[in-house]
Amino acid sequence: PRELVCNLPAAPLSLDPTYASDGPSFALALNTFVGITRLDESNRPVPAMAQSWRVSPDGLVYRFTLREARWSNGLPVTAGDFVFAWLRALKPGEQGPRTQLLFALANAEAYHKGAILDPAQVGVKAIDARTLEVRLAKPAPYFLSLCALPPFFPLCRKVVEAAPQGWSLNPKTAVSNGPFCLASYRARQRITLTVNPYYWQKSTPRLQSITFTWLDQEKAAVCYRAGLIHVLLNPKPGLAGKEVAGISPRLTYLVFNLKKPPFDQQLLREVVAIAVDRHAFIEAVKDEIPAFALVPPGFPDAAPGKDFRAAGGGMLLSDRDLNLARRYLVLAGYPNGEGLPELPLLFVPNQRNEKLVQIVAANLAEIGLRVVPTPVKWNELERRLTSGDFALARLGWTAEYPDAQSLLALFTGDSPANLGGYRNEAFDQALAEAASTMDPARRMAALHEAEEILLADLPILPISFARITYLLQPELMDVVCGTYGTPLFYRAYFAAY
């Protein structure tokens, strides 16, 4: 068969790429649409809808020459389709989950928030049908990576304006420019894609159709064993098959409150860092890998084919050492934890988080620290973090684009996500250097320096990175593990056909 069946862990929340926020929605968007660029298997941007581009010396102006391409309804894809899609996402009142990524454009944030009323002032315009000019608010050396993500995909203006609410759910109006397009949509059962007859890469795709289902793990396992499902995301543990594994850019970490005792004292942060057993957590959840640095594997470094994590070293933090942790407690003035109060560890309750906080509490109890896992609802956690009413909390973050800066920038002095009160001028300067240079080697050197400064100061403790695993039938070839572990099928084929 050239008809592929892929089981997702859940139903997609949206088929409109502007509103893609979850993994299943990304899977649909990345297989039906193509942006100016596409991320290759090293997460580097390569030409896609743009066949070439020029960047001004100051890094503020990008001029893209688009290739000749057509929508799945036969209409030409134009620069105006990009302008329309981006301004639609930025329209005041629109609340796309990743709209803030478009704030890289000049005046985009002001327009979205109503401070500017004229959309022509936003930094995107069609010079002609195949020339798109983009002006940025400030240099963003990672901008070409942003262009590969769903909020930056073009939309066919004619069909979206004709059916603004339901265009993406109806096969007659769900027009796309990627290798596949919508053939049928059954909201509670399945979504089927068929080949886009006008796709610009004529040699691909080699499949005839893709059907996405979202059966539970047990039913999906039965169907996989019977050969009825060819790609299985989030497989049942222990299920045998041809495995594809990747690392998601999702970080789980502990944040310390640096504004008040006891974790205003770095030595006590060091105690926690070398007392926590990441491996016990990994063993408990199975689908994570230990994090001894901030930036996960899979993010590009300066040289083609080089990985940021490999270039910077995998172990910027030490593994568990209870004897050293006890010595640090003595040096800090708290032998065996004497003199320290009970320390609440805030977390939003779910099975995974509960396993982590229980392991952390048990680890620290071994050296005399009394850590009390304290479940709170998200709104309460947010309130306590922003008001500084905490000592220690479990948090997580998924990088919004595959570049080291997307995670490191969370901890600058003025970042709203910097909830522990961390400030280091050298760290901020290294990130400012990375943001201002267009020289890849110089930029990556600054990002490595920033990561080293951050982890030497320990305002947070990285715990784990998410691991993405899916199973393929043995005869299925050339499935690409894309951004955030999304399976991409534009090159896929069955070996027997």
Secondary structure, DSSP 4 states (H G I P E B T S, - for coil): --EEEEE-SS--S-SSGGG--SHHHHHHHHHH---SEEE-TTS-EEESSEEEEEE-TTS-EEEEEEPP-B-TTSPBP-HHHHHHHHHHHHSTT---TTGGGGGGBTTHHHHHTTS---GGGSSEEEEETTEEEEEBSS--TTHHHHTTSGGG----HHHHHHSTTTGGGSTTT---SSSEEEEEEETTTEEEEEE-TT-S-TT----SEEEEE---HHHHHHHHHTTS-SEEESPPTT--SEEEEEEEEEEEEEEE-TTSSSTTSHHHHHHHHHH--HHHHHHHHSSEEE-SSSSPTT-B-SSTT-BHHHHH-S-SS----HHHHHHHHHHHT-GGGTTPPPEEEEE--SHHHHHHHHHHHHHHHTTT--EEEEE--HHHHHHHHHHT--SEEEEEEE-SSSSHHHHHGGGSTT-TT-TT----HHHHHHHHHHHH---HHHHHHHHHHHHHHHHHH-SEEEEEEEEEEEEE-TTEE--EE-GGG-EE-SS-EETT-
